[in-house]
């Protein structure tokens, strides 16, 4: 029977039909600051054992109605944890063996006992029982935490798989619709970028800055047109894999995540590769995204590639990404923040980053994206709406309820209603408007 946490705890239970023996035991234990409870009837002792928790049970061998061996045998079914000590006033080896076998006693002491010997046995028993209970509590706690962690991982994996399948389905539909234009990268990539920009926990402006800087670096390196375009698109879509993950993994800085959450977070490039698989004309872009966390010295992830083994566009993306992430954590707003961010990256020149790419970043004039606009869409809040604007993507509330369908033409009433709803929430709407 498992001990109930709510039971009052007493260190020692004493069972003996001799009242003088009981009083002597209680005085000895009290003098040594040990809490105890005494019973002269073993049947009463069993009831007490069901009500309280004990570290040690001391029981006499010879008692009317029930001897010590029988008492301990029944006590085991109520609570097997306490340390069991048998007191015997006669040298009956058979009865003592019976107590060892049936009651599983830990020690037996003959009457009259030596106080020092008895106290040493009691202290050892209290310590052992306390350690056993602590170990059991720790095991239960670890088991509960492991169960919660397993459930969390299962939920995250299911969510990632579900969202990945949803986005791959959208891409497949885009491929079918644009079969005649499958070599035209822009239309597919613009729609994917709009998914990122519409997410309240992902920074569309930062994606634009990363893309612009990636393009500048690629141009300065003298790469061909295809590589330049690939570097720019990888910058825009570097975060696409996060759409398949729970916002808890990316709405706060990576350094604040648990180790398990970090492991899951750094799988988002692999998730992105799965998402983009139905779009073969974006294969080179997905490759750059997939290898964006490789390090120049081979200590990165997912493959541990080194130097020239890493696609050049992935190395460009890593520099541009970490540069703008460093900018985001610098509080000053003047041009010195660019130099401060670059200094942070220089600490890892030749380890995390290609030295030549860092030199190029140092030589170009960094430009910051001026507005949230890519291709056929721009993202605005309700406060910036104007009559006649056309909704490019269905607008839903913070609870997922459809507010306005795709293609809605804004008028005074719908603008006023959205502005009223937006004023009640801490974050503005991100409304996709056709250019």
C-alpha positions as a Python dict, from the first residue, in 0.01 Angstrom:
ca = {
    (1, 'X'): (0, 0, 0),
    (2, 'X'): (149, 337, -104),
    (3, 'X'): (200, 591, 173),
    (4, 'X'): (-36, 889, 154),
    (5, 'X'): (135, 1225, 145),
    (6, 'X'): (-131, 1372, 377),
    (7, 'X'): (-42, 1137, 668),
    (8, 'X'): (102, 1302, 978),
    (9, 'X'): (462, 1190, 1026),
    (10, 'X'): (603, 1046, 1351),
    (11, 'X'): (951, 899, 1368),
    (12, 'X'): (901, 585, 1583),
    (13, 'X'): (607, 352, 1665),
    (14, 'X'): (651, 137, 1979),
    (15, 'X'): (442, -181, 2035),
    (16, 'X'): (463, -369, 2367),
    (17, 'X'): (199, -512, 2603),
    (18, 'X'): (413, -409, 2903),
    (19, 'X'): (326, -49, 3004),
    (20, 'X'): (654, -10, 3196),
    (21, 'X'): (854, -101, 2884),
    (22, 'X'): (655, 149, 2678),
    (23, 'X'): (711, 434, 2926),
    (24, 'X'): (1083, 352, 2938),
    (25, 'X'): (1106, 358, 2558),
    (26, 'X'): (918, 688, 2531),
    (27, 'X'): (1142, 855, 2793),
    (28, 'X'): (1456, 733, 2615),
    (29, 'X'): (1335, 856, 2276),
    (30, 'X'): (1209, 1189, 2408),
    (31, 'X'): (1543, 1252, 2581),
    (32, 'X'): (1708, 1211, 2239),
    (33, 'X'): (1460, 1441, 2056),
    (34, 'X'): (1292, 1155, 1871),
    (35, 'X'): (913, 1176, 1827),
    (36, 'X'): (729, 854, 1911),
    (37, 'X'): (387, 698, 1954),
    (38, 'X'): (318, 392, 2175),
    (39, 'X'): (56, 115, 2167),
    (40, 'X'): (9, -171, 2416),
    (41, 'X'): (-211, -370, 2177),
    (42, 'X'): (-72, -485, 1838),
    (43, 'X'): (-420, -459, 1678),
    (44, 'X'): (-434, -95, 1784),
    (45, 'X'): (-81, -59, 1646),
    (46, 'X'): (-198, -171, 1301),
    (47, 'X'): (-474, 94, 1307),
    (48, 'X'): (-224, 363, 1408),
    (49, 'X'): (12, 252, 1128),
    (50, 'X'): (-269, 307, 877),
    (51, 'X'): (-322, 662, 1009),
    (52, 'X'): (35, 790, 1054),
    (53, 'X'): (364, 742, 871),
    (54, 'X'): (670, 619, 1065),
    (55, 'X'): (1042, 580, 1002),
    (56, 'X'): (1094, 298, 1255),
    (57, 'X'): (869, 38, 1423),
    (58, 'X'): (984, -128, 1748),
    (59, 'X'): (775, -430, 1848),
    (60, 'X'): (798, -687, 2127),
    (61, 'X'): (808, -1055, 2022),
    (62, 'X'): (583, -1215, 2284),
    (63, 'X'): (240, -1051, 2321),
    (64, 'X'): (-113, -1190, 2374),
    (65, 'X'): (-337, -1239, 2065),
    (66, 'X'): (-56, -1161, 1818),
    (67, 'X'): (322, -1204, 1839),
    (68, 'X'): (580, -972, 1687),
    (69, 'X'): (631, -1188, 1376),
    (70, 'X'): (258, -1178, 1292),
    (71, 'X'): (240, -806, 1365),
    (72, 'X'): (526, -722, 1127),
    (73, 'X'): (382, -955, 859),
    (74, 'X'): (55, -759, 865),
    (75, 'X'): (231, -423, 899),
    (76, 'X'): (412, -492, 571),
    (77, 'X'): (79, -481, 385),
    (78, 'X'): (-5, -142, 534),
    (79, 'X'): (331, 33, 496),
    (80, 'X'): (648, -156, 390),
    (81, 'X'): (876, 147, 425),
    (82, 'X'): (955, 172, 803),
    (83, 'X'): (1267, 14, 951),
    (84, 'X'): (1152, -286, 1163),
    (85, 'X'): (1318, -372, 1500),
    (86, 'X'): (1210, -675, 1708),
    (87, 'X'): (1249, -678, 2088),
    (88, 'X'): (1274, -1026, 2240),
    (89, 'X'): (1304, -1116, 2604),
    (90, 'X'): (1401, -1477, 2558),
    (91, 'X'): (1642, -1672, 2340),
    (92, 'X'): (1395, -1846, 2108),
    (93, 'X'): (1581, -1873, 1778),
    (94, 'X'): (1287, -2032, 1594),
    (95, 'X'): (1051, -1742, 1669),
    (96, 'X'): (1320, -1490, 1576),
    (97, 'X'): (1376, -1666, 1242),
    (98, 'X'): (1000, -1661, 1184),
    (99, 'X'): (1001, -1285, 1243),
    (100, 'X'): (1286, -1241, 996),
    (101, 'X'): (1109, -1447, 729),
    (102, 'X'): (746, -1339, 777),
    (103, 'X'): (789, -987, 906),
    (104, 'X'): (1112, -909, 722),
    (105, 'X'): (1265, -744, 1030),
    (106, 'X'): (1585, -546, 985),
    (107, 'X'): (1723, -601, 1340),
    (108, 'X'): (1642, -776, 1669),
    (109, 'X'): (1753, -667, 2015),
    (110, 'X'): (1723, -869, 2335),
    (111, 'X'): (1570, -735, 2655),
    (112, 'X'): (1699, -575, 2862),
    (113, 'X'): (1848, -365, 2587),
    (114, 'X'): (2151, -141, 2589),
    (115, 'X'): (2036, 216, 2529),
    (116, 'X'): (2331, 301, 2307),
    (117, 'X'): (2275, -3, 2084),
    (118, 'X'): (1900, 60, 2057),
    (119, 'X'): (1945, 430, 1980),
    (120, 'X'): (2206, 351, 1712),
    (121, 'X'): (1964, 108, 1543),
    (122, 'X'): (1681, 361, 1562),
    (123, 'X'): (1897, 645, 1417),
    (124, 'X'): (2016, 423, 1133),
    (125, 'X'): (1657, 322, 1063),
    (126, 'X'): (1532, 682, 1058),
    (127, 'X'): (1809, 778, 816),
    (128, 'X'): (1751, 481, 582),
    (129, 'X'): (1372, 526, 572),
    (130, 'X'): (1407, 899, 513),
    (131, 'X'): (1646, 836, 223),
    (132, 'X'): (1411, 574, 74),
    (133, 'X'): (1119, 816, 89),
    (134, 'X'): (1325, 1095, -65),
    (135, 'X'): (1439, 863, -344),
    (136, 'X'): (1080, 756, -412),
    (137, 'X'): (966, 1121, -427),
    (138, 'X'): (1251, 1204, -664),
    (139, 'X'): (1169, 904, -882),
    (140, 'X'): (802, 1007, -895),
    (141, 'X'): (900, 1364, -977),
    (142, 'X'): (1142, 1254, -1251),
    (143, 'X'): (882, 1013, -1388),
    (144, 'X'): (622, 1291, -1398),
    (145, 'X'): (867, 1533, -1563),
    (146, 'X'): (970, 1270, -1818),
    (147, 'X'): (604, 1203, -1892),
    (148, 'X'): (537, 1575, -1939),
    (149, 'X'): (847, 1613, -2156),
    (150, 'X'): (748, 1313, -2369),
    (151, 'X'): (397, 1454, -2410),
    (152, 'X'): (540, 1797, -2502),
    (153, 'X'): (775, 1643, -2759),
    (154, 'X'): (495, 1432, -2906),
    (155, 'X'): (267, 1736, -2929),
    (156, 'X'): (541, 1945, -3089),
    (157, 'X'): (628, 1672, -3337),
    (158, 'X'): (262, 1625, -3430),
    (159, 'X'): (214, 2001, -3469),
    (160, 'X'): (527, 2035, -3684),
    (161, 'X'): (417, 1743, -3903),
    (162, 'X'): (64, 1880, -3936),
    (163, 'X'): (174, 2231, -4028),
    (164, 'X'): (444, 2103, -4260),
    (165, 'X'): (184, 1898, -4449),
    (166, 'X'): (-46, 2201, -4470),
    (167, 'X'): (220, 2426, -4618),
    (168, 'X'): (344, 2154, -4855),
    (169, 'X'): (-16, 2115, -4973),
    (170, 'X'): (-30, 2490, -5049),
    (171, 'X'): (298, 2465, -5238),
    (172, 'X'): (171, 2168, -5437),
    (173, 'X'): (-136, 2366, -5536),
    (174, 'X'): (86, 2657, -5638),
    (175, 'X'): (296, 2422, -5851),
    (176, 'X'): (-14, 2295, -6031),
    (177, 'X'): (-150, 2646, -6088),
    (178, 'X'): (185, 2781, -6206),
    (179, 'X'): (301, 2480, -6407),
    (180, 'X'): (361, 2699, -6714),
    (181, 'X'): (565, 2940, -6504),
    (182, 'X'): (760, 2696, -6288),
    (183, 'X'): (1084, 2873, -6373),
    (184, 'X'): (947, 3200, -6237),
    (185, 'X'): (1064, 3202, -5875),
    (186, 'X'): (914, 3529, -5765),
    (187, 'X'): (543, 3438, -5747),
    (188, 'X'): (593, 3135, -5522),
    (189, 'X'): (849, 3302, -5300),
    (190, 'X'): (638, 3618, -5255),
    (191, 'X'): (343, 3415, -5126),
    (192, 'X'): (568, 3227, -4884),
    (193, 'X'): (720, 3552, -4760),
    (194, 'X'): (371, 3689, -4699),
    (195, 'X'): (307, 3390, -4469),
    (196, 'X'): (610, 3495, -4263),
    (197, 'X'): (515, 3862, -4263),
    (198, 'X'): (160, 3787, -4149),
    (199, 'X'): (284, 3593, -3844),
    (200, 'X'): (278, 3826, -3537),
    (201, 'X'): (583, 3657, -3382),
    (202, 'X'): (809, 3669, -3689),
    (203, 'X'): (971, 3992, -3804),
    (204, 'X'): (899, 4053, -4172),
    (205, 'X'): (1106, 4372, -4166),
    (206, 'X'): (1410, 4181, -4037),
    (207, 'X'): (1361, 3924, -4315),
    (208, 'X'): (1374, 4208, -4567),
    (209, 'X'): (1693, 4343, -4412),
    (210, 'X'): (1857, 3998, -4417),
    (211, 'X'): (1754, 3952, -4781),
    (212, 'X'): (1885, 4295, -4884),
    (213, 'X'): (2220, 4241, -4709),
    (214, 'X'): (2254, 3888, -4851),
    (215, 'X'): (2199, 4031, -5200),
    (216, 'X'): (2456, 4308, -5143),
    (217, 'X'): (2719, 4059, -5022),
    (218, 'X'): (2656, 3824, -5316),
    (219, 'X'): (2690, 4116, -5562),
    (220, 'X'): (3009, 4239, -5398),
    (221, 'X'): (3156, 3885, -5414),
    (222, 'X'): (3100, 3894, -5791),
    (223, 'X'): (2860, 3597, -5795),
    (224, 'X'): (2644, 3533, -6101),
    (225, 'X'): (2281, 3648, -6129),
    (226, 'X'): (2138, 3314, -6019),
    (227, 'X'): (2347, 3303, -5699),
    (228, 'X'): (2257, 3665, -5620),
    (229, 'X'): (1886, 3592, -5658),
    (230, 'X'): (1924, 3270, -5457),
    (231, 'X'): (2096, 3455, -5170),
    (232, 'X'): (1824, 3720, -5161),
    (233, 'X'): (1538, 3466, -5160),
    (234, 'X'): (1709, 3261, -4886),
    (235, 'X'): (1722, 3578, -4677),
    (236, 'X'): (1350, 3636, -4720),
    (237, 'X'): (1259, 3273, -4640),
    (238, 'X'): (1522, 3184, -4377),
    (239, 'X'): (1248, 3164, -4111),
    (240, 'X'): (988, 2972, -4315),
    (241, 'X'): (1042, 2650, -4117),
    (242, 'X'): (934, 2826, -3796),
    (243, 'X'): (579, 2849, -3931),
    (244, 'X'): (543, 2476, -3862),
    (245, 'X'): (646, 2515, -3499),
    (246, 'X'): (476, 2640, -3185),
    (247, 'X'): (524, 3018, -3130),
    (248, 'X'): (675, 2937, -2787),
    (249, 'X'): (988, 2828, -2975),
    (250, 'X'): (1048, 3154, -3162),
    (251, 'X'): (858, 3443, -3004),
    (252, 'X'): (1140, 3494, -2751),
    (253, 'X'): (1523, 3498, -2788),
    (254, 'X'): (1685, 3158, -2846),
    (255, 'X'): (1903, 3199, -2536),
    (256, 'X'): (1588, 3189, -2318),
    (257, 'X'): (1480, 2846, -2448),
    (258, 'X'): (1540, 2522, -2259),
    (259, 'X'): (1799, 2283, -2402),
    (260, 'X'): (1524, 2057, -2536),
    (261, 'X'): (1345, 2354, -2696),
    (262, 'X'): (1674, 2468, -2856),
    (263, 'X'): (1721, 2124, -3014),
    (264, 'X'): (1374, 2148, -3165),
    (265, 'X'): (1423, 2511, -3270),
    (266, 'X'): (1739, 2432, -3467),
    (267, 'X'): (1550, 2177, -3674),
    (268, 'X'): (1352, 2453, -3848),
    (269, 'X'): (1589, 2458, -4152),
    (270, 'X'): (1520, 2084, -4199),
    (271, 'X'): (1148, 2154, -4171),
    (272, 'X'): (1185, 2430, -4431),
    (273, 'X'): (1351, 2186, -4669),
    (274, 'X'): (1055, 1947, -4633),
    (275, 'X'): (810, 2232, -4691),
    (276, 'X'): (985, 2347, -5007),
    (277, 'X'): (1031, 1999, -5152),
    (278, 'X'): (718, 2020, -5373),
    (279, 'X'): (869, 2331, -5538),
    (280, 'X'): (1173, 2193, -5727),
    (281, 'X'): (1254, 2534, -5878),
    (282, 'X'): (1329, 2651, -5517),
    (283, 'X'): (1569, 2361, -5453),
    (284, 'X'): (1881, 2581, -5442),
    (285, 'X'): (1709, 2829, -5210),
    (286, 'X'): (1599, 2551, -4972),
    (287, 'X'): (1957, 2418, -4975),
    (288, 'X'): (2089, 2756, -4856),
    (289, 'X'): (1826, 2766, -4581),
    (290, 'X'): (1899, 2405, -4479),
    (291, 'X'): (2272, 2469, -4429),
    (292, 'X'): (2241, 2818, -4272),
    (293, 'X'): (2366, 2697, -3930),
    (294, 'X'): (2681, 2525, -4061),
    (295, 'X'): (3007, 2680, -3932),
    (296, 'X'): (3311, 2762, -4143),
    (297, 'X'): (3533, 2545, -3917),
    (298, 'X'): (3300, 2241, -3934),
    (299, 'X'): (3139, 2269, -3587),
    (300, 'X'): (2791, 2360, -3712),
    (301, 'X'): (2470, 2173, -3784),
    (302, 'X'): (2310, 1968, -3942),
    (303, 'X'): (2600, 1796, -4126),
    (304, 'X'): (2914, 1952, -3980),
    (305, 'X'): (3027, 2073, -4323),
    (306, 'X'): (3347, 2274, -4340),
    (307, 'X'): (3480, 2557, -4558),
    (308, 'X'): (3402, 2511, -4927),
    (309, 'X'): (3177, 2215, -4849),
    (310, 'X'): (2913, 2467, -4734),
    (311, 'X'): (2710, 2630, -5014),
    (312, 'X'): (2827, 2989, -5060),
    (313, 'X'): (2469, 3122, -5032),
    (314, 'X'): (2430, 2945, -4693),
    (315, 'X'): (2747, 3113, -4564),
    (316, 'X'): (2623, 3451, -4690),
    (317, 'X'): (2285, 3394, -4524),
    (318, 'X'): (2448, 3306, -4189),
    (319, 'X'): (2645, 3633, -4185),
    (320, 'X'): (2349, 3850, -4290),
    (321, 'X'): (2113, 3674, -4047),
    (322, 'X'): (2338, 3705, -3742),
    (323, 'X'): (2431, 4064, -3831),
    (324, 'X'): (2066, 4176, -3824),
    (325, 'X'): (1990, 3966, -3516),
    (326, 'X'): (2277, 4143, -3340),
    (327, 'X'): (2137, 4479, -3455),
    (328, 'X'): (1802, 4388, -3299),
    (329, 'X'): (1963, 4359, -2954),
    (330, 'X'): (2156, 4690, -2969),
    (331, 'X'): (1966, 4974, -2803),
    (332, 'X'): (2138, 5274, -2966),
    (333, 'X'): (1976, 5394, -3288),
    (334, 'X'): (2267, 5567, -3466),
    (335, 'X'): (2503, 5420, -3728),
    (336, 'X'): (2745, 5300, -3458),
    (337, 'X'): (2518, 5002, -3397),
    (338, 'X'): (2621, 4861, -3737),
    (339, 'X'): (2985, 4872, -3630),
    (340, 'X'): (2899, 4716, -3291),
    (341, 'X'): (2711, 4431, -3461),
    (342, 'X'): (2998, 4375, -3703),
    (343, 'X'): (3243, 4364, -3411),
    (344, 'X'): (3037, 4084, -3254),
    (345, 'X'): (3057, 3880, -3575),
    (346, 'X'): (3432, 3943, -3614),
    (347, 'X'): (3487, 3749, -3289),
    (348, 'X'): (3390, 3437, -3488),
    (349, 'X'): (3577, 3508, -3810),
    (350, 'X'): (3728, 3185, -3938),
    (351, 'X'): (3523, 2976, -3692),
    (352, 'X'): (3154, 3042, -3752),
    (353, 'X'): (3189, 3270, -4055),
    (354, 'X'): (3391, 3285, -4377),
    (355, 'X'): (3650, 3566, -4323),
    (356, 'X'): (3612, 3697, -4678),
    (357, 'X'): (3233, 3732, -4638),
    (358, 'X'): (3285, 3932, -4319),
    (359, 'X'): (3534, 4156, -4503),
    (360, 'X'): (3273, 4218, -4774),
    (361, 'X'): (3009, 4302, -4512),
    (362, 'X'): (3251, 4555, -4366),
    (363, 'X'): (3305, 4716, -4707),
    (364, 'X'): (2943, 4764, -4821),
    (365, 'X'): (2701, 5040, -4728),
    (366, 'X'): (2434, 4870, -4517),
    (367, 'X'): (2079, 4969, -4607),
    (368, 'X'): (1773, 4911, -4388),
    (369, 'X'): (1440, 4813, -4545),
    (370, 'X'): (1210, 5116, -4548),
    (371, 'X'): (868, 4952, -4562),
    (372, 'X'): (691, 4616, -4534),
    (373, 'X'): (631, 4550, -4902),
    (374, 'X'): (730, 4257, -5121),
    (375, 'X'): (605, 4186, -5472),
    (376, 'X'): (226, 4178, -5493),
    (377, 'X'): (150, 4239, -5123),
    (378, 'X'): (216, 4491, -4847),
    (379, 'X'): (142, 4450, -4476),
    (380, 'X'): (-25, 4731, -4279),
    (381, 'X'): (-220, 4781, -3954),
    (382, 'X'): (-586, 4887, -3930),
    (383, 'X'): (-477, 5244, -3856),
    (384, 'X'): (-318, 5270, -4205),
    (385, 'X'): (-621, 5143, -4400),
    (386, 'X'): (-776, 5365, -4666),
    (387, 'X'): (-1097, 5348, -4867),
    (388, 'X'): (-1067, 5135, -5177),
    (389, 'X'): (-782, 4913, -5055),
    (390, 'X'): (-826, 4544, -5149),
    (391, 'X'): (-763, 4264, -4898),
    (392, 'X'): (-508, 4021, -5044),
    (393, 'X'): (-558, 3744, -4789),
    (394, 'X'): (-852, 3646, -4563),
    (395, 'X'): (-832, 3832, -4232),
    (396, 'X'): (-898, 3645, -3908),
    (397, 'X'): (-934, 3761, -3548),
    (398, 'X'): (-683, 3681, -3275),
    (399, 'X'): (-902, 3379, -3194),
    (400, 'X'): (-898, 3250, -3554),
    (401, 'X'): (-1248, 3374, -3647),
    (402, 'X'): (-1288, 3492, -4007),
    (403, 'X'): (-1343, 3869, -4010),
    (404, 'X'): (-1315, 3956, -4379),
    (405, 'X'): (-1274, 3738, -4690),
    (406, 'X'): (-998, 3769, -4947),
    (407, 'X'): (-1080, 4038, -5205),
    (408, 'X'): (-1280, 4258, -4966),
    (409, 'X'): (-1273, 4624, -5072),
    (410, 'X'): (-1235, 4844, -4767),
    (411, 'X'): (-1484, 5119, -4695),
    (412, 'X'): (-1547, 5355, -4405),
    (413, 'X'): (-1753, 5104, -4205),
    (414, 'X'): (-1514, 4806, -4229),
    (415, 'X'): (-1214, 5031, -4157),
    (416, 'X'): (-1382, 5179, -3847),
    (417, 'X'): (-1479, 4832, -3720),
    (418, 'X'): (-1127, 4692, -3762),
    (419, 'X'): (-972, 4994, -3593),
    (420, 'X'): (-1214, 4949, -3304),
    (421, 'X'): (-1118, 4580, -3269),
    (422, 'X'): (-746, 4657, -3299),
    (423, 'X'): (-764, 4917, -3018),
    (424, 'X'): (-875, 4646, -2773),
    (425, 'X'): (-568, 4426, -2836),
    (426, 'X'): (-199, 4474, -2743),
    (427, 'X'): (-77, 4392, -3096),
    (428, 'X'): (-201, 4553, -3420),
    (429, 'X'): (-350, 4352, -3705),
    (430, 'X'): (-116, 4257, -3988),
    (431, 'X'): (-340, 4314, -4290),
    (432, 'X'): (-224, 4193, -4631),
    (433, 'X'): (-318, 4450, -4899),
    (434, 'X'): (-282, 4400, -5274),
    (435, 'X'): (-47, 4649, -5437),
}
